[in-house]
Amino acid sequence: MMATMLVDADHLLADPIYDPGRCSIGFHLLHEPMVMPLYLFLFIYPKTRIVGIGLAVHMVLDSVDCQFTNGVWFM
């Protein structure tokens, strides 16, 4: 599940790479709402279930971060 944090590699494409006030949901390529159903789809197959859980947890935590930093709730 820790390997699913590699989804944050898309932050390297942003300018600036780190912005403490930026919400990653909807801004970065792998954090788009259109991609999230794919992460949930990974739950179906036993071999990818752990990856799907890790990615879903990652998106939930990023949504909570958006709520705390910007007051915007993405879920």
PDB file of N, CA, C and O in Angstrom:
ATOM      1  N   MET A   1       0.821  -1.194   0.000  1.00  0.00           N
ATOM      2  CA  MET A   1       0.000   0.000   0.000  1.00  0.00           C
ATOM      3  C   MET A   1       0.865   1.258   0.000  1.00  0.00           C
ATOM      4  O   MET A   1       0.449   2.294  -0.519  1.00  0.00           O
ATOM      5  N   MET A   2       2.038   1.178   0.565  1.00  0.00           N
ATOM      6  CA  MET A   2       2.902   2.356   0.562  1.00  0.00           C
ATOM      7  C   MET A   2       3.335   2.715  -0.856  1.00  0.00           C
ATOM      8  O   MET A   2       3.599   3.883  -1.142  1.00  0.00           O
ATOM      9  N   ALA A   3       3.410   1.743  -1.732  1.00  0.00           N
ATOM     10  CA  ALA A   3       3.806   2.005  -3.114  1.00  0.00           C
ATOM     11  C   ALA A   3       2.773   2.852  -3.850  1.00  0.00           C
ATOM     12  O   ALA A   3       3.098   3.480  -4.858  1.00  0.00           O
ATOM     13  N   THR A   4       1.536   2.879  -3.365  1.00  0.00           N
ATOM     14  CA  THR A   4       0.517   3.695  -4.028  1.00  0.00           C
ATOM     15  C   THR A   4       0.780   5.185  -3.841  1.00  0.00           C
ATOM     16  O   THR A   4       0.142   6.008  -4.498  1.00  0.00           O
ATOM     17  N   MET A   5       1.696   5.540  -2.971  1.00  0.00           N
ATOM     18  CA  MET A   5       2.066   6.947  -2.816  1.00  0.00           C
ATOM     19  C   MET A   5       2.833   7.448  -4.035  1.00  0.00           C
ATOM     20  O   MET A   5       3.054   8.650  -4.179  1.00  0.00           O
ATOM     21  N   LEU A   6       3.236   6.536  -4.908  1.00  0.00           N
ATOM     22  CA  LEU A   6       3.897   6.940  -6.150  1.00  0.00           C
ATOM     23  C   LEU A   6       2.953   7.725  -7.060  1.00  0.00           C
ATOM     24  O   LEU A   6       3.394   8.355  -8.021  1.00  0.00           O
ATOM     25  N   VAL A   7       1.662   7.688  -6.758  1.00  0.00           N
ATOM     26  CA  VAL A   7       0.709   8.477  -7.526  1.00  0.00           C
ATOM     27  C   VAL A   7       1.024   9.968  -7.384  1.00  0.00           C
ATOM     28  O   VAL A   7       0.593  10.778  -8.204  1.00  0.00           O
ATOM     29  N   ASP A   8       1.762  10.318  -6.361  1.00  0.00           N
ATOM     30  CA  ASP A   8       2.159  11.716  -6.163  1.00  0.00           C
ATOM     31  C   ASP A   8       3.284  12.137  -7.085  1.00  0.00           C
ATOM     32  O   ASP A   8       3.720  13.286  -7.024  1.00  0.00           O
ATOM     33  N   ALA A   9       3.770  11.248  -7.935  1.00  0.00           N
ATOM     34  CA  ALA A   9       4.816  11.619  -8.890  1.00  0.00           C
ATOM     35  C   ALA A   9       4.312  12.688  -9.856  1.00  0.00           C
ATOM     36  O   ALA A   9       5.112  13.423 -10.435  1.00  0.00           O
ATOM     37  N   ASP A  10       2.996  12.782 -10.034  1.00  0.00           N
ATOM     38  CA  ASP A  10       2.468  13.811 -10.932  1.00  0.00           C
ATOM     39  C   ASP A  10       2.657  15.215 -10.361  1.00  0.00           C
ATOM     40  O   ASP A  10       2.488  16.196 -11.084  1.00  0.00           O
ATOM     41  N   HIS A  11       2.999  15.329  -9.093  1.00  0.00           N
ATOM     42  CA  HIS A  11       3.283  16.639  -8.513  1.00  0.00           C
ATOM     43  C   HIS A  11       4.552  17.242  -9.123  1.00  0.00           C
ATOM     44  O   HIS A  11       4.731  18.460  -9.117  1.00  0.00           O
ATOM     45  N   LEU A  12       5.419  16.394  -9.641  1.00  0.00           N
ATOM     46  CA  LEU A  12       6.659  16.883 -10.251  1.00  0.00           C
ATOM     47  C   LEU A  12       6.405  17.639 -11.552  1.00  0.00           C
ATOM     48  O   LEU A  12       7.275  18.375 -12.017  1.00  0.00           O
ATOM     49  N   LEU A  13       5.228  17.466 -12.142  1.00  0.00           N
ATOM     50  CA  LEU A  13       4.886  18.160 -13.387  1.00  0.00           C
ATOM     51  C   LEU A  13       4.308  19.555 -13.147  1.00  0.00           C
ATOM     52  O   LEU A  13       4.155  20.339 -14.083  1.00  0.00           O
ATOM     53  N   ALA A  14       3.990  19.856 -11.894  1.00  0.00           N
ATOM     54  CA  ALA A  14       3.366  21.139 -11.563  1.00  0.00           C
ATOM     55  C   ALA A  14       4.423  22.223 -11.398  1.00  0.00           C
ATOM     56  O   ALA A  14       5.586  21.938 -11.110  1.00  0.00           O
ATOM     57  N   ASP A  15       4.007  23.453 -11.583  1.00  0.00           N
ATOM     58  CA  ASP A  15       4.893  24.587 -11.371  1.00  0.00           C
ATOM     59  C   ASP A  15       4.200  25.572 -10.444  1.00  0.00           C
ATOM     60  O   ASP A  15       3.205  26.165 -10.862  1.00  0.00           O
ATOM     61  N   PRO A  16       4.642  25.784  -9.247  1.00  0.00           N
ATOM     62  CA  PRO A  16       5.779  25.169  -8.567  1.00  0.00           C
ATOM     63  C   PRO A  16       5.444  23.735  -8.145  1.00  0.00           C
ATOM     64  O   PRO A  16       4.274  23.364  -8.041  1.00  0.00           O
ATOM     65  N   ILE A  17       6.472  22.951  -7.908  1.00  0.00           N
ATOM     66  CA  ILE A  17       6.260  21.552  -7.534  1.00  0.00           C
ATOM     67  C   ILE A  17       5.470  21.460  -6.241  1.00  0.00           C
ATOM     68  O   ILE A  17       4.554  20.646  -6.132  1.00  0.00           O
ATOM     69  N   TYR A  18       5.812  22.282  -5.265  1.00  0.00           N
ATOM     70  CA  TYR A  18       5.097  22.263  -3.986  1.00  0.00           C
ATOM     71  C   TYR A  18       4.478  23.617  -3.722  1.00  0.00           C
ATOM     72  O   TYR A  18       5.159  24.643  -3.739  1.00  0.00           O
ATOM     73  N   ASP A  19       3.192  23.610  -3.480  1.00  0.00           N
ATOM     74  CA  ASP A  19       2.473  24.816  -3.098  1.00  0.00           C
ATOM     75  C   ASP A  19       1.579  24.430  -1.922  1.00  0.00           C
ATOM     76  O   ASP A  19       0.621  23.680  -2.109  1.00  0.00           O
ATOM     77  N   PRO A  20       1.865  24.919  -0.721  1.00  0.00           N
ATOM     78  CA  PRO A  20       1.120  24.470   0.451  1.00  0.00           C
ATOM     79  C   PRO A  20      -0.364  24.819   0.417  1.00  0.00           C
ATOM     80  O   PRO A  20      -1.155  24.182   1.113  1.00  0.00           O
ATOM     81  N   GLY A  21      -0.756  25.797  -0.361  1.00  0.00           N
ATOM     82  CA  GLY A  21      -2.159  26.179  -0.417  1.00  0.00           C
ATOM     83  C   GLY A  21      -2.935  25.540  -1.555  1.00  0.00           C
ATOM     84  O   GLY A  21      -4.132  25.789  -1.702  1.00  0.00           O
ATOM     85  N   ARG A  22      -2.272  24.718  -2.362  1.00  0.00           N
ATOM     86  CA  ARG A  22      -2.918  24.131  -3.535  1.00  0.00           C
ATOM     87  C   ARG A  22      -3.596  22.815  -3.165  1.00  0.00           C
ATOM     88  O   ARG A  22      -3.055  22.011  -2.406  1.00  0.00           O
ATOM     89  N   CYS A  23      -4.760  22.619  -3.705  1.00  0.00           N
ATOM     90  CA  CYS A  23      -5.487  21.358  -3.534  1.00  0.00           C
ATOM     91  C   CYS A  23      -5.094  20.435  -4.685  1.00  0.00           C
ATOM     92  O   CYS A  23      -5.229  20.795  -5.854  1.00  0.00           O
ATOM     93  N   SER A  24      -4.607  19.245  -4.346  1.00  0.00           N
ATOM     94  CA  SER A  24      -4.133  18.335  -5.398  1.00  0.00           C
ATOM     95  C   SER A  24      -5.286  17.675  -6.155  1.00  0.00           C
ATOM     96  O   SER A  24      -5.119  17.291  -7.313  1.00  0.00           O
ATOM     97  N   ILE A  25      -6.438  17.539  -5.526  1.00  0.00           N
ATOM     98  CA  ILE A  25      -7.589  16.932  -6.201  1.00  0.00           C
ATOM     99  C   ILE A  25      -8.064  17.892  -7.286  1.00  0.00           C
ATOM    100  O   ILE A  25      -8.385  19.049  -7.016  1.00  0.00           O
ATOM    101  N   GLY A  26      -8.103  17.395  -8.504  1.00  0.00           N
ATOM    102  CA  GLY A  26      -8.546  18.213  -9.623  1.00  0.00           C
ATOM    103  C   GLY A  26      -7.446  19.052 -10.253  1.00  0.00           C
ATOM    104  O   GLY A  26      -7.672  19.670 -11.294  1.00  0.00           O
ATOM    105  N   PHE A  27      -6.269  19.092  -9.656  1.00  0.00           N
ATOM    106  CA  PHE A  27      -5.174  19.872 -10.218  1.00  0.00           C
ATOM    107  C   PHE A  27      -4.152  18.975 -10.904  1.00  0.00           C
ATOM    108  O   PHE A  27      -3.727  19.257 -12.024  1.00  0.00           O
ATOM    109  N   HIS A  28      -3.764  17.910 -10.246  1.00  0.00           N
ATOM    110  CA  HIS A  28      -2.754  17.009 -10.789  1.00  0.00           C
ATOM    111  C   HIS A  28      -3.414  15.914 -11.625  1.00  0.00           C
ATOM    112  O   HIS A  28      -4.557  15.529 -11.380  1.00  0.00           O
ATOM    113  N   LEU A  29      -2.678  15.425 -12.607  1.00  0.00           N
ATOM    114  CA  LEU A  29      -3.201  14.466 -13.574  1.00  0.00           C
ATOM    115  C   LEU A  29      -3.774  13.213 -12.925  1.00  0.00           C
ATOM    116  O   LEU A  29      -4.882  12.803 -13.271  1.00  0.00           O
ATOM    117  N   LEU A  30      -3.062  12.603 -12.006  1.00  0.00           N
ATOM    118  CA  LEU A  30      -3.521  11.362 -11.382  1.00  0.00           C
ATOM    119  C   LEU A  30      -4.459  11.595 -10.198  1.00  0.00           C
ATOM    120  O   LEU A  30      -4.860  10.646  -9.524  1.00  0.00           O
ATOM    121  N   HIS A  31      -4.805  12.844  -9.951  1.00  0.00           N
ATOM    122  CA  HIS A  31      -5.733  13.197  -8.879  1.00  0.00           C
ATOM    123  C   HIS A  31      -7.039  13.768  -9.437  1.00  0.00           C
ATOM    124  O   HIS A  31      -7.806  14.398  -8.709  1.00  0.00           O
ATOM    125  N   GLU A  32      -7.284  13.548 -10.710  1.00  0.00           N
ATOM    126  CA  GLU A  32      -8.511  14.034 -11.344  1.00  0.00           C
ATOM    127  C   GLU A  32      -9.711  13.182 -10.902  1.00  0.00           C
ATOM    128  O   GLU A  32      -9.573  11.972 -10.727  1.00  0.00           O
ATOM    129  N   PRO A  33     -10.870  13.797 -10.724  1.00  0.00           N
ATOM    130  CA  PRO A  33     -12.060  13.019 -10.356  1.00  0.00           C
ATOM    131  C   PRO A  33     -12.437  11.954 -11.395  1.00  0.00           C
ATOM    132  O   PRO A  33     -13.049  10.944 -11.046  1.00  0.00           O
ATOM    133  N   MET A  34     -12.075  12.172 -12.671  1.00  0.00           N
ATOM    134  CA  MET A  34     -12.389  11.169 -13.699  1.00  0.00           C
ATOM    135  C   MET A  34     -11.565   9.891 -13.527  1.00  0.00           C
ATOM    136  O   MET A  34     -11.992   8.827 -13.974  1.00  0.00           O
ATOM    137  N   VAL A  35     -10.411   9.972 -12.898  1.00  0.00           N
ATOM    138  CA  VAL A  35      -9.529   8.817 -12.726  1.00  0.00           C
ATOM    139  C   VAL A  35      -9.917   8.009 -11.486  1.00  0.00           C
ATOM    140  O   VAL A  35      -9.605   6.821 -11.404  1.00  0.00           O
ATOM    141  N   MET A  36     -10.578   8.625 -10.543  1.00  0.00           N
ATOM    142  CA  MET A  36     -10.895   7.962  -9.277  1.00  0.00           C
ATOM    143  C   MET A  36     -11.776   6.722  -9.425  1.00  0.00           C
ATOM    144  O   MET A  36     -11.570   5.759  -8.687  1.00  0.00           O
ATOM    145  N   PRO A  37     -12.749   6.696 -10.344  1.00  0.00           N
ATOM    146  CA  PRO A  37     -13.490   5.436 -10.518  1.00  0.00           C
ATOM    147  C   PRO A  37     -12.589   4.267 -10.945  1.00  0.00           C
ATOM    148  O   PRO A  37     -12.873   3.117 -10.612  1.00  0.00           O
ATOM    149  N   LEU A  38     -11.529   4.550 -11.666  1.00  0.00           N
ATOM    150  CA  LEU A  38     -10.576   3.503 -12.024  1.00  0.00           C
ATOM    151  C   LEU A  38      -9.928   2.928 -10.775  1.00  0.00           C
ATOM    152  O   LEU A  38      -9.728   1.717 -10.680  1.00  0.00           O
ATOM    153  N   TYR A  39      -9.599   3.786  -9.820  1.00  0.00           N
ATOM    154  CA  TYR A  39      -9.014   3.319  -8.575  1.00  0.00           C
ATOM    155  C   TYR A  39     -10.002   2.432  -7.818  1.00  0.00           C
ATOM    156  O   TYR A  39      -9.613   1.421  -7.233  1.00  0.00           O
ATOM    157  N   LEU A  40     -11.269   2.812  -7.830  1.00  0.00           N
ATOM    158  CA  LEU A  40     -12.282   1.994  -7.171  1.00  0.00           C
ATOM    159  C   LEU A  40     -12.525   0.685  -7.929  1.00  0.00           C
ATOM    160  O   LEU A  40     -12.860  -0.332  -7.323  1.00  0.00           O
ATOM    161  N   PHE A  41     -12.355   0.714  -9.242  1.00  0.00           N
ATOM    162  CA  PHE A  41     -12.512  -0.490 -10.065  1.00  0.00           C
ATOM    163  C   PHE A  41     -11.467  -1.545  -9.704  1.00  0.00           C
ATOM    164  O   PHE A  41     -11.713  -2.740  -9.867  1.00  0.00           O
ATOM    165  N   LEU A  42     -10.322  -1.119  -9.224  1.00  0.00           N
ATOM    166  CA  LEU A  42      -9.263  -2.049  -8.836  1.00  0.00           C
ATOM    167  C   LEU A  42      -9.671  -2.926  -7.649  1.00  0.00           C
ATOM    168  O   LEU A  42      -9.042  -3.954  -7.399  1.00  0.00           O
ATOM    169  N   PHE A  43     -10.716  -2.531  -6.918  1.00  0.00           N
ATOM    170  CA  PHE A  43     -11.209  -3.332  -5.802  1.00  0.00           C
ATOM    171  C   PHE A  43     -11.755  -4.681  -6.266  1.00  0.00           C
ATOM    172  O   PHE A  43     -11.745  -5.642  -5.497  1.00  0.00           O
ATOM    173  N   ILE A  44     -12.228  -4.769  -7.498  1.00  0.00           N
ATOM    174  CA  ILE A  44     -12.919  -5.962  -7.981  1.00  0.00           C
ATOM    175  C   ILE A  44     -12.002  -7.176  -8.054  1.00  0.00           C
ATOM    176  O   ILE A  44     -12.397  -8.280  -7.682  1.00  0.00           O
ATOM    177  N   TYR A  45     -10.796  -6.975  -8.527  1.00  0.00           N
ATOM    178  CA  TYR A  45      -9.875  -8.092  -8.729  1.00  0.00           C
ATOM    179  C   TYR A  45      -8.988  -8.283  -7.497  1.00  0.00           C
ATOM    180  O   TYR A  45      -8.371  -7.331  -7.020  1.00  0.00           O
ATOM    181  N   PRO A  46      -8.926  -9.509  -6.987  1.00  0.00           N
ATOM    182  CA  PRO A  46      -8.131  -9.754  -5.773  1.00  0.00           C
ATOM    183  C   PRO A  46      -6.663  -9.358  -5.903  1.00  0.00           C
ATOM    184  O   PRO A  46      -6.061  -8.919  -4.923  1.00  0.00           O
ATOM    185  N   LYS A  47      -6.074  -9.503  -7.088  1.00  0.00           N
ATOM    186  CA  LYS A  47      -4.660  -9.182  -7.253  1.00  0.00           C
ATOM    187  C   LYS A  47      -4.383  -7.684  -7.184  1.00  0.00           C
ATOM    188  O   LYS A  47      -3.264  -7.284  -6.862  1.00  0.00           O
ATOM    189  N   THR A  48      -5.365  -6.856  -7.478  1.00  0.00           N
ATOM    190  CA  THR A  48      -5.172  -5.403  -7.458  1.00  0.00           C
ATOM    191  C   THR A  48      -5.934  -4.732  -6.321  1.00  0.00           C
ATOM    192  O   THR A  48      -5.960  -3.504  -6.228  1.00  0.00           O
ATOM    193  N   ARG A  49      -6.543  -5.520  -5.471  1.00  0.00           N
ATOM    194  CA  ARG A  49      -7.380  -4.956  -4.405  1.00  0.00           C
ATOM    195  C   ARG A  49      -6.582  -4.066  -3.453  1.00  0.00           C
ATOM    196  O   ARG A  49      -7.051  -2.989  -3.083  1.00  0.00           O
ATOM    197  N   ILE A  50      -5.394  -4.495  -3.054  1.00  0.00           N
ATOM    198  CA  ILE A  50      -4.588  -3.702  -2.127  1.00  0.00           C
ATOM    199  C   ILE A  50      -4.186  -2.369  -2.760  1.00  0.00           C
ATOM    200  O   ILE A  50      -4.182  -1.336  -2.091  1.00  0.00           O
ATOM    201  N   VAL A  51      -3.851  -2.397  -4.039  1.00  0.00           N
ATOM    202  CA  VAL A  51      -3.505  -1.155  -4.746  1.00  0.00           C
ATOM    203  C   VAL A  51      -4.717  -0.240  -4.805  1.00  0.00           C
ATOM    204  O   VAL A  51      -4.591   0.965  -4.586  1.00  0.00           O
ATOM    205  N   GLY A  52      -5.890  -0.792  -5.097  1.00  0.00           N
ATOM    206  CA  GLY A  52      -7.112   0.007  -5.138  1.00  0.00           C
ATOM    207  C   GLY A  52      -7.436   0.629  -3.796  1.00  0.00           C
ATOM    208  O   GLY A  52      -7.847   1.787  -3.723  1.00  0.00           O
ATOM    209  N   ILE A  53      -7.252  -0.133  -2.739  1.00  0.00           N
ATOM    210  CA  ILE A  53      -7.498   0.400  -1.398  1.00  0.00           C
ATOM    211  C   ILE A  53      -6.510   1.525  -1.095  1.00  0.00           C
ATOM    212  O   ILE A  53      -6.893   2.576  -0.581  1.00  0.00           O
ATOM    213  N   GLY A  54      -5.251   1.298  -1.414  1.00  0.00           N
ATOM    214  CA  GLY A  54      -4.236   2.324  -1.158  1.00  0.00           C
ATOM    215  C   GLY A  54      -4.511   3.609  -1.923  1.00  0.00           C
ATOM    216  O   GLY A  54      -4.363   4.701  -1.375  1.00  0.00           O
ATOM    217  N   LEU A  55      -4.912   3.486  -3.189  1.00  0.00           N
ATOM    218  CA  LEU A  55      -5.201   4.678  -3.986  1.00  0.00           C
ATOM    219  C   LEU A  55      -6.453   5.389  -3.493  1.00  0.00           C
ATOM    220  O   LEU A  55      -6.496   6.619  -3.473  1.00  0.00           O
ATOM    221  N   ALA A  56      -7.470   4.634  -3.094  1.00  0.00           N
ATOM    222  CA  ALA A  56      -8.692   5.244  -2.578  1.00  0.00           C
ATOM    223  C   ALA A  56      -8.413   5.978  -1.261  1.00  0.00           C
ATOM    224  O   ALA A  56      -8.905   7.086  -1.049  1.00  0.00           O
ATOM    225  N   VAL A  57      -7.629   5.362  -0.388  1.00  0.00           N
ATOM    226  CA  VAL A  57      -7.269   6.008   0.875  1.00  0.00           C
ATOM    227  C   VAL A  57      -6.462   7.276   0.596  1.00  0.00           C
ATOM    228  O   VAL A  57      -6.659   8.295   1.258  1.00  0.00           O
ATOM    229  N   HIS A  58      -5.575   7.218  -0.361  1.00  0.00           N
ATOM    230  CA  HIS A  58      -4.772   8.384  -0.728  1.00  0.00           C
ATOM    231  C   HIS A  58      -5.670   9.541  -1.185  1.00  0.00           C
ATOM    232  O   HIS A  58      -5.462  10.687  -0.787  1.00  0.00           O
ATOM    233  N   MET A  59      -6.662   9.236  -2.016  1.00  0.00           N
ATOM    234  CA  MET A  59      -7.558  10.287  -2.505  1.00  0.00           C
ATOM    235  C   MET A  59      -8.418  10.851  -1.380  1.00  0.00           C
ATOM    236  O   MET A  59      -8.689  12.051  -1.351  1.00  0.00           O
ATOM    237  N   VAL A  60      -8.849  10.000  -0.456  1.00  0.00           N
ATOM    238  CA  VAL A  60      -9.629  10.481   0.689  1.00  0.00           C
ATOM    239  C   VAL A  60      -8.775  11.411   1.547  1.00  0.00           C
ATOM    240  O   VAL A  60      -9.239  12.467   1.976  1.00  0.00           O
ATOM    241  N   LEU A  61      -7.539  11.017   1.793  1.00  0.00           N
ATOM    242  CA  LEU A  61      -6.662  11.871   2.594  1.00  0.00           C
ATOM    243  C   LEU A  61      -6.355  13.189   1.891  1.00  0.00           C
ATOM    244  O   LEU A  61      -6.271  14.229   2.543  1.00  0.00           O
ATOM    245  N   ASP A  62      -6.188  13.161   0.576  1.00  0.00           N
ATOM    246  CA  ASP A  62      -5.981  14.410  -0.161  1.00  0.00           C
ATOM    247  C   ASP A  62      -7.237  15.277  -0.115  1.00  0.00           C
ATOM    248  O   ASP A  62      -7.136  16.503  -0.076  1.00  0.00           O
ATOM    249  N   SER A  63      -8.413  14.661  -0.118  1.00  0.00           N
ATOM    250  CA  SER A  63      -9.660  15.422  -0.009  1.00  0.00           C
ATOM    251  C   SER A  63      -9.773  16.088   1.354  1.00  0.00           C
ATOM    252  O   SER A  63     -10.216  17.232   1.456  1.00  0.00           O
ATOM    253  N   VAL A  64      -9.376  15.378   2.392  1.00  0.00           N
ATOM    254  CA  VAL A  64      -9.380  15.955   3.742  1.00  0.00           C
ATOM    255  C   VAL A  64      -8.396  17.117   3.806  1.00  0.00           C
ATOM    256  O   VAL A  64      -8.681  18.139   4.430  1.00  0.00           O
ATOM    257  N   ASP A  65      -7.242  16.966   3.168  1.00  0.00           N
ATOM    258  CA  ASP A  65      -6.261  18.045   3.122  1.00  0.00           C
ATOM    259  C   ASP A  65      -6.840  19.268   2.417  1.00  0.00           C
ATOM    260  O   ASP A  65      -6.609  20.396   2.852  1.00  0.00           O
ATOM    261  N   CYS A  66      -7.592  19.057   1.332  1.00  0.00           N
ATOM    262  CA  CYS A  66      -8.233  20.179   0.630  1.00  0.00           C
ATOM    263  C   CYS A  66      -9.218  20.893   1.545  1.00  0.00           C
ATOM    264  O   CYS A  66      -9.325  22.119   1.520  1.00  0.00           O
ATOM    265  N   GLN A  67      -9.929  20.124   2.344  1.00  0.00           N
ATOM    266  CA  GLN A  67     -10.890  20.721   3.266  1.00  0.00           C
ATOM    267  C   GLN A  67     -10.193  21.587   4.301  1.00  0.00           C
ATOM    268  O   GLN A  67     -10.647  22.691   4.599  1.00  0.00           O
ATOM    269  N   PHE A  68      -9.100  21.092   4.845  1.00  0.00           N
ATOM    270  CA  PHE A  68      -8.399  21.848   5.884  1.00  0.00           C
ATOM    271  C   PHE A  68      -7.652  23.053   5.345  1.00  0.00           C
ATOM    272  O   PHE A  68      -7.605  24.089   6.008  1.00  0.00           O
ATOM    273  N   THR A  69      -7.062  22.945   4.150  1.00  0.00           N
ATOM    274  CA  THR A  69      -6.264  24.059   3.639  1.00  0.00           C
ATOM    275  C   THR A  69      -7.089  25.096   2.897  1.00  0.00           C
ATOM    276  O   THR A  69      -6.801  26.289   2.992  1.00  0.00           O
ATOM    277  N   ASN A  70      -8.118  24.668   2.153  1.00  0.00           N
ATOM    278  CA  ASN A  70      -8.866  25.596   1.297  1.00  0.00           C
ATOM    279  C   ASN A  70     -10.345  25.698   1.641  1.00  0.00           C
ATOM    280  O   ASN A  70     -11.041  26.571   1.123  1.00  0.00           O
ATOM    281  N   GLY A  71     -10.831  24.823   2.502  1.00  0.00           N
ATOM    282  CA  GLY A  71     -12.257  24.830   2.823  1.00  0.00           C
ATOM    283  C   GLY A  71     -13.109  24.238   1.720  1.00  0.00           C
ATOM    284  O   GLY A  71     -14.317  24.471   1.677  1.00  0.00           O
ATOM    285  N   VAL A  72     -12.492  23.470   0.822  1.00  0.00           N
ATOM    286  CA  VAL A  72     -13.203  22.848  -0.288  1.00  0.00           C
ATOM    287  C   VAL A  72     -13.211  21.350  -0.051  1.00  0.00           C
ATOM    288  O   VAL A  72     -12.172  20.756   0.241  1.00  0.00           O
ATOM    289  N   TRP A  73     -14.370  20.743  -0.176  1.00  0.00           N
ATOM    290  CA  TRP A  73     -14.491  19.298   0.058  1.00  0.00           C
ATOM    291  C   TRP A  73     -14.679  18.575  -1.267  1.00  0.00           C
ATOM    292  O   TRP A  73     -15.689  18.768  -1.944  1.00  0.00           O
ATOM    293  N   PHE A  74     -13.703  17.737  -1.643  1.00  0.00           N
ATOM    294  CA  PHE A  74     -13.773  16.961  -2.873  1.00  0.00           C
ATOM    295  C   PHE A  74     -13.995  15.518  -2.523  1.00  0.00           C
ATOM    296  O   PHE A  74     -13.060  14.852  -2.077  1.00  0.00           O
ATOM    297  N   MET A  75     -15.163  15.014  -2.701  1.00  0.00           N
ATOM    298  CA  MET A  75     -15.483  13.599  -2.483  1.00  0.00           C
ATOM    299  C   MET A  75     -16.672  13.215  -3.307  1.00  0.00           C
ATOM    300  O   MET A  75     -17.105  12.063  -3.268  1.00  0.00           O
TER     301      MET A  75
END
